[in-house]
Amino acid sequence: MPGFGFLIPLLLLMVVVFDAPIVYMLALAFWDKAQGFTLGYYGDVFEAPVYLRVLANTVRISVVATIVSVIIGYPLAHWIRGLGRRAKMVALALVVLPFWVSVLVRTYAWIVLLGNDGLVNRALQWLGLVQAPVSFLYNELGVTIGMTNVLLPLLVLPLYAAMARVDDRLLQAAASLGAPPSTIFWKVYFPLTLPSLAAGTLLALILCLGFYITPAILGGGRVPMISNVLDTLINVYPNWGQASAISTILLVVTLLIFAIYRRIDQTTSTK
């Protein structure tokens, strides 16, 4: 094919940088220096309840953080769409602003806000709403708040882009036919933004499964997630084979989630 030779360097770069490390990681779970080929690492994962509990905990927290992000992000994107031009630019700038700040800095900022002597607890005590500081940090609540903060821009921006493409004449036509605002939203507006919402939700959920910094800091070691277990297996013990087996299982879970999404998307598009 003409021009294919120009693509060879790019293909080689992708294989070396992206594919080779993944293949090597998968291979580590099937090889032991003493025994050779083995499935023992996978056996250890399913025989030790702690690994399965951490995996289930990771999926549960990821789902909760994703749902919270959707509940906040969708109305926020819809609100931005209805603003005037100048106000819309300011709102979008505030949404994009977190991308310019390190995730590490943003995570530590939540300690300043939500700590026992933080701004939020001081305000609650000053208003007389609580007598003692509320434990926002070093539990699942703190981890969920931090993860939601990281995920929101990733949801709001594509949602706003989809909402901005919705033709107002469609909404006006529905209103002229006597449809109430609720019917216009659920029958016209929401279906047009649903593909973007589904894609953003999938992206957020997949990113949650691999979160490391936020759970490690805001969880204080009390909220175990897969990424923290992998860090321990690699940097403390180290046990690369066990870490590879857990990583492979996490990869399979991610692919299953993506397959379910594709299945639902194809079923919806054919209707």
Secondary structure, 3 states (H helix, E strand, C coil): CCCHHHHHHHHHHHHHHHHHHHHHHHHHCCEECCCEECCHHHHHHHHCHHHHHHHHHHHHHHHHHHHHHHHHHHHHHHHHHCCCHHHHHHHHHHHHHHHHCCHHHHHHHHHHHHCCCCHHHHHHHHCCCCCCCCCCCCCHHHHHHHHHHHHHHHHHHHHHHHHHCCCHHHHHHHHHCCCCHHHHHHHHHHHHHHHHHHHHHHHHHHHHHCCCHHHHHHCCCCCCCHHHHHHHHHHCCCCHHHHHHHHHHHHHHHHHHHHHHHHHHHHHHHC
